[in-house]
Amino acid sequence: MAPDSLAAALTATVAAVLAAVLLSATWDRGTGPHRAVLRTATAVCCLTTALAATGLWINRQVDTFPTWSALAGRNTTTDADPDPTTGHSGRLVTLTVTGTASGLTLPIHAYLPAVYRDQPTARFPVIEALHGYPGSPSSWLNRLAATRHLDQEIAAGRMAPTVVLFPPQTPNALLDTECADLANGPRTETFLTVDVPNAAQTHLRIRADRAGWGLIGYSAGGYCATNLALRHPDRYAAAASLSGYADPGITIGDGTEHTLNDDAWRLRHLPQPAIALYLSSGRADHKAHHDAETLAHLAHAPLAVTTNYTDGGGHSMAVWEAAEGPAFDWLSTWLGRPLR
């Protein structure tokens, strides 16, 4: 059982209930020191199992720790051959990015469309998919079923065959970087905008020009997508945000969380780049909806903004899974097609 599985969460819940029953049944057993020891032991057991069950249910939602090795702080991901087999489904492979610019060495997952092998001379457009916090690239692959949605959209012709990269935002799952280069911390922005593209172009048959590169993200990853696109219009042509924000909400360490890394500030004070943004949220997700409305109101040519709001809808995986298909399709209309 993986720590993000339903079986693990249910097992922990059953254990917590049994511990509570045991605590109740033994509370008045024994006398003197023996009773005190028994009460303490059963109370600790009850508290521990309750915390474990709560943690596993939360992890099932955000997928911060998809394996027990990840929970222990070890990375067990290995390299894979980036040459898919034939068939109607894309293939997921893993690459290790040795970040010469950022100093970060991390594994990334890459979705290769089904035609990747069938078109051996083609170079495909690329989308970097950024996860939320807390979370991990596994959130895209497990809870959001990204590969299934990509297969469906490409097979239906709503999306061109595209390589999609799923990089982590930080070497520490408990550190929120918001995809920025933190002062005295990880240089995540450099990793995502320099090292990941360089590694992908080395190992995969993808387009190198900005017309072939886009970004997508949900929650914190939605902020990452819009912010990185605005900051690097020479690298990305378009970005899609699912319930993202206009500001990082963390302290970066150099004050830019209020200026250069605040998307609303950028649109007010700096020339707007010739890129396209897709801003999606549920109307009940008040912060995300408000920030999307703000960015859309501030935008003007040459920046293009498309909004897509749904009635109701909170800040949840269910909302993002419903929104990802249309967001991938929209991105594909702005990105260049495979080059043959």
C-alpha positions as semicolon CSV with decimal commas, in nm:
position;residue;x (nm);y (nm);z (nm)
1;M;0,000;0,000;0,000
2;A;0,139;0,337;-0,100
3;P;0,097;0,628;0,145
4;D;-0,133;0,805;-0,102
5;S;-0,358;0,502;-0,156
6;L;-0,717;0,463;-0,041
7;A;-0,623;0,133;0,125
8;A;-0,361;0,301;0,343
9;A;-0,599;0,576;0,449
10;L;-0,879;0,329;0,532
11;T;-0,641;0,100;0,722
12;A;-0,518;0,391;0,933
13;T;-0,876;0,500;0,999
14;V;-0,974;0,152;1,117
15;A;-0,666;0,144;1,341
16;A;-0,762;0,481;1,491
17;V;-1,116;0,360;1,565
18;L;-0,987;0,040;1,725
19;A;-0,742;0,242;1,934
20;A;-1,026;0,461;2,058
21;V;-1,231;0,152;2,148
22;L;-0,930;0,005;2,330
23;L;-0,880;0,328;2,522
24;S;-1,242;0,328;2,634
25;A;-1,239;-0,041;2,727
26;T;-0,921;-0,025;2,936
27;W;-0,962;0,317;3,097
28;D;-1,072;0,174;3,436
29;R;-0,865;-0,145;3,422
30;G;-0,599;-0,209;3,684
31;T;-0,508;-0,012;3,991
32;G;-0,240;0,229;4,100
33;P;0,071;0,260;3,880
34;H;-0,049;-0,018;3,652
35;R;-0,365;0,179;3,566
36;A;-0,160;0,493;3,496
37;V;0,075;0,308;3,264
38;L;-0,214;0,141;3,080
39;R;-0,402;0,467;3,039
40;T;-0,091;0,645;2,909
41;A;-0,008;0,369;2,661
42;T;-0,358;0,344;2,519
43;A;-0,394;0,724;2,502
44;V;-0,066;0,753;2,310
45;C;-0,180;0,474;2,077
46;C;-0,511;0,651;2,020
47;L;-0,345;0,986;1,947
48;T;-0,080;0,835;1,720
49;T;-0,325;0,641;1,505
50;A;-0,558;0,941;1,479
51;L;-0,272;1,162;1,360
52;A;-0,156;0,895;1,115
53;A;-0,505;0,859;0,969
54;T;-0,541;1,235;0,934
55;G;-0,202;1,265;0,768
56;L;-0,271;0,985;0,521
57;W;-0,607;1,131;0,420
58;I;-0,444;1,473;0,363
59;N;-0,159;1,312;0,169
60;R;-0,414;1,131;-0,047
61;Q;-0,554;1,469;-0,149
62;V;-0,225;1,650;-0,218
63;D;0,005;1,356;-0,304
64;T;0,309;1,512;-0,136
65;F;0,448;1,165;-0,056
66;P;0,350;0,911;-0,326
67;T;0,582;0,640;-0,184
68;W;0,710;0,535;0,157
69;S;1,063;0,611;0,036
70;A;0,957;0,969;-0,039
71;L;0,807;0,992;0,309
72;A;1,146;0,888;0,449
73;G;1,318;1,155;0,240
74;R;1,473;0,920;-0,016
75;N;1,437;0,954;-0,391
76;T;1,392;0,620;-0,564
77;T;1,310;0,752;-0,911
78;T;1,541;0,624;-1,183
79;D;1,614;0,720;-1,542
80;A;1,410;0,560;-1,816
81;D;1,460;0,514;-2,188
82;P;1,280;0,811;-2,355
83;D;1,161;0,602;-2,650
84;P;0,799;0,494;-2,619
85;T;0,645;0,180;-2,749
86;T;0,380;0,197;-3,017
87;G;0,012;0,217;-2,931
88;H;-0,268;0,466;-2,883
89;S;-0,152;0,585;-2,541
90;G;0,138;0,808;-2,455
91;R;0,422;0,692;-2,239
92;L;0,559;0,835;-1,917
93;V;0,937;0,837;-1,875
94;T;1,170;0,981;-1,615
95;L;1,478;1,195;-1,663
96;T;1,726;1,327;-1,411
97;V;1,799;1,698;-1,452
98;T;2,146;1,793;-1,334
99;G;2,103;2,165;-1,290
100;T;2,429;2,334;-1,381
101;A;2,262;2,676;-1,358
102;S;2,052;2,625;-1,044
103;G;2,264;2,372;-0,858
104;L;1,959;2,147;-0,821
105;T;1,965;1,785;-0,936
106;L;1,613;1,643;-0,946
107;P;1,412;1,385;-1,142
108;I;1,132;1,497;-1,372
109;H;0,858;1,295;-1,540
110;A;0,790;1,343;-1,911
111;Y;0,478;1,244;-2,105
112;L;0,555;1,143;-2,463
113;P;0,255;1,130;-2,699
114;A;0,173;0,806;-2,875
115;V;0,310;0,931;-3,209
116;Y;0,649;1,017;-3,060
117;R;0,805;0,694;-3,185
118;D;0,605;0,681;-3,507
119;Q;0,745;1,017;-3,615
120;P;1,118;0,975;-3,551
121;T;1,219;1,304;-3,715
122;A;0,950;1,522;-3,557
123;R;1,019;1,774;-3,283
124;F;0,722;1,831;-3,055
125;P;0,590;2,132;-2,864
126;V;0,639;2,123;-2,489
127;I;0,432;2,214;-2,182
128;E;0,577;2,231;-1,832
129;A;0,308;2,126;-1,579
130;L;0,361;2,270;-1,230
131;H;0,202;2,130;-0,915
132;G;0,061;2,306;-0,611
133;Y;0,182;2,328;-0,253
134;P;0,176;2,099;-0,072
135;G;0,206;1,857;-0,358
136;S;0,438;1,689;-0,603
137;P;0,448;1,595;-0,972
138;S;0,264;1,278;-0,870
139;S;-0,043;1,492;-0,804
140;W;-0,069;1,554;-1,179
141;L;-0,019;1,188;-1,260
142;N;-0,236;1,029;-0,990
143;R;-0,514;1,257;-0,863
144;L;-0,545;1,461;-1,185
145;A;-0,488;1,166;-1,423
146;A;-0,297;1,394;-1,659
147;T;-0,176;1,120;-1,895
148;R;-0,531;0,996;-1,950
149;H;-0,655;1,347;-2,024
150;L;-0,365;1,413;-2,260
151;D;-0,431;1,087;-2,445
152;Q;-0,797;1,181;-2,481
153;E;-0,741;1,537;-2,600
154;I;-0,471;1,438;-2,851
155;A;-0,670;1,139;-2,985
156;A;-0,977;1,362;-3,031
157;G;-0,774;1,615;-3,228
158;R;-0,841;1,894;-2,981
159;M;-0,472;1,907;-2,892
160;A;-0,162;1,858;-3,105
161;P;0,079;1,581;-3,003
162;T;0,277;1,746;-2,725
163;V;0,549;1,649;-2,479
164;V;0,450;1,744;-2,123
165;L;0,710;1,776;-1,847
166;F;0,622;1,731;-1,480
167;P;0,908;1,883;-1,276
168;P;0,921;1,928;-0,898
169;Q;0,932;2,282;-0,764
170;T;1,177;2,220;-0,482
171;P;1,416;1,956;-0,348
172;N;1,230;1,969;-0,016
173;A;0,863;1,871;-0,028
174;L;0,792;2,079;0,283
175;L;0,947;2,402;0,147
176;D;0,717;2,626;-0,057
177;T;0,923;2,808;-0,320
178;E;0,640;2,929;-0,546
179;C;0,884;2,851;-0,830
180;A;1,106;3,145;-0,734
181;D;1,477;3,179;-0,673
182;L;1,467;3,219;-0,296
183;A;1,728;3,435;-0,130
184;N;1,957;3,194;0,056
185;G;1,743;2,907;-0,072
186;P;1,679;2,686;-0,376
187;R;1,697;2,853;-0,718
188;T;1,377;2,696;-0,840
189;E;1,298;2,954;-1,109
190;T;1,639;2,894;-1,267
191;F;1,587;2,518;-1,246
192;L;1,248;2,536;-1,421
193;T;1,333;2,795;-1,686
194;V;1,694;2,702;-1,767
195;D;1,796;2,358;-1,645
196;V;1,473;2,171;-1,725
197;P;1,451;2,304;-2,083
198;N;1,821;2,234;-2,144
199;A;1,792;1,875;-2,016
200;A;1,471;1,811;-2,207
201;Q;1,623;1,937;-2,532
202;T;1,923;1,711;-2,477
203;H;1,724;1,392;-2,417
204;L;1,397;1,443;-2,604
205;R;1,294;1,542;-2,955
206;I;1,125;1,872;-2,879
207;R;1,107;2,221;-3,017
208;A;1,362;2,469;-2,885
209;D;1,190;2,792;-2,993
210;R;0,959;2,988;-2,764
211;A;0,663;2,924;-2,996
212;G;0,686;2,559;-2,894
213;W;0,691;2,610;-2,515
214;G;0,410;2,670;-2,267
215;L;0,326;2,635;-1,898
216;I;0,031;2,507;-1,699
217;G;-0,023;2,481;-1,325
218;Y;-0,285;2,449;-1,056
219;S;-0,309;2,642;-0,728
220;A;0,046;2,754;-0,641
221;G;0,151;2,602;-0,972
222;G;-0,103;2,828;-1,143
223;Y;0,074;3,130;-0,998
224;C;0,403;2,974;-1,109
225;A;0,277;2,934;-1,466
226;T;0,162;3,294;-1,511
227;N;0,455;3,444;-1,323
228;L;0,723;3,248;-1,510
229;A;0,559;3,328;-1,845
230;L;0,548;3,701;-1,763
231;R;0,907;3,694;-1,642
232;H;1,038;3,486;-1,934
233;P;0,846;3,580;-2,250
234;D;1,155;3,485;-2,450
235;R;1,111;3,123;-2,335
236;Y;0,731;3,071;-2,322
237;A;0,453;3,169;-2,561
238;A;0,156;3,090;-2,336
239;A;0,058;2,981;-1,986
240;A;-0,258;2,839;-1,828
241;S;-0,346;2,888;-1,461
242;L;-0,600;2,670;-1,281
243;S;-0,706;2,850;-0,962
244;G;-0,374;3,032;-0,942
245;Y;-0,297;3,359;-0,766
246;A;-0,144;3,692;-0,864
247;D;0,124;3,693;-0,594
248;P;0,342;3,426;-0,430
249;G;0,212;3,463;-0,075
250;I;0,557;3,384;0,068
251;T;0,868;3,581;0,154
252;I;1,121;3,539;-0,125
253;G;1,389;3,722;0,071
254;D;1,467;4,013;-0,159
255;G;1,135;4,198;-0,149
256;T;1,032;4,096;-0,502
257;E;0,722;3,923;-0,368
258;H;0,577;4,279;-0,369
259;T;0,720;4,387;-0,706
260;L;0,877;4,175;-0,979
261;N;0,718;3,850;-0,856
262;D;0,374;4,010;-0,809
263;D;0,190;3,966;-1,139
264;A;-0,052;4,254;-1,079
265;W;0,239;4,487;-0,998
266;R;0,414;4,379;-1,319
267;L;0,108;4,450;-1,532
268;R;0,068;4,793;-1,372
269;H;0,430;4,904;-1,387
270;L;0,614;4,716;-1,664
271;P;0,561;4,674;-2,040
272;Q;0,329;4,382;-2,103
273;P;0,483;4,100;-2,310
274;A;0,341;3,941;-2,625
275;I;0,226;3,618;-2,461
276;A;-0,112;3,458;-2,392
277;L;-0,257;3,370;-2,050
278;Y;-0,550;3,141;-1,968
279;L;-0,701;3,209;-1,625
280;S;-0,948;2,954;-1,489
281;S;-1,116;2,922;-1,150
282;G;-1,441;2,847;-0,974
283;R;-1,637;3,155;-0,880
284;A;-1,659;3,027;-0,523
285;D;-1,279;3,015;-0,501
286;H;-1,274;3,378;-0,394
287;K;-0,899;3,452;-0,383
288;A;-0,821;3,277;-0,712
289;H;-1,127;3,426;-0,885
290;H;-1,051;3,777;-0,759
291;D;-0,689;3,758;-0,871
292;A;-0,786;3,625;-1,215
293;E;-1,032;3,911;-1,258
294;T;-0,766;4,159;-1,150
295;L;-0,510;4,031;-1,401
296;A;-0,767;4,020;-1,680
297;H;-0,869;4,380;-1,606
298;L;-0,508;4,500;-1,609
299;A;-0,409;4,317;-1,927
300;H;-0,380;4,494;-2,261
301;A;-0,217;4,431;-2,597
302;P;0,020;4,273;-2,677
303;L;-0,068;4,052;-2,376
304;A;-0,373;3,834;-2,448
305;V;-0,587;3,695;-2,163
306;T;-0,863;3,435;-2,181
307;T;-1,075;3,365;-1,873
308;N;-1,287;3,059;-1,798
309;Y;-1,489;3,061;-1,477
310;T;-1,719;2,790;-1,345
311;D;-2,014;2,844;-1,113
312;G;-1,940;2,721;-0,763
313;G;-1,623;2,519;-0,746
314;G;-1,382;2,555;-0,458
315;H;-1,007;2,511;-0,440
316;S;-0,993;2,138;-0,505
317;M;-0,855;1,859;-0,720
318;A;-1,204;1,795;-0,859
319;V;-1,218;2,149;-0,999
320;W;-0,870;2,122;-1,151
321;E;-0,931;1,786;-1,312
322;A;-1,246;1,921;-1,476
323;A;-1,051;2,223;-1,601
324;E;-0,733;2,058;-1,726
325;G;-0,865;1,922;-2,056
326;P;-0,990;2,261;-2,183
327;A;-0,670;2,426;-2,053
328;F;-0,445;2,183;-2,241
329;D;-0,656;2,235;-2,555
330;W;-0,628;2,614;-2,523
331;L;-0,252;2,593;-2,478
332;S;-0,221;2,382;-2,789
333;T;-0,395;2,652;-2,998
334;W;-0,125;2,901;-2,894
335;L;0,174;2,674;-2,931
336;G;0,342;2,573;-3,253
337;R;0,273;2,229;-3,401
338;P;0,525;1,945;-3,425
339;L;0,804;2,023;-3,671
340;R;0,879;1,748;-3,921
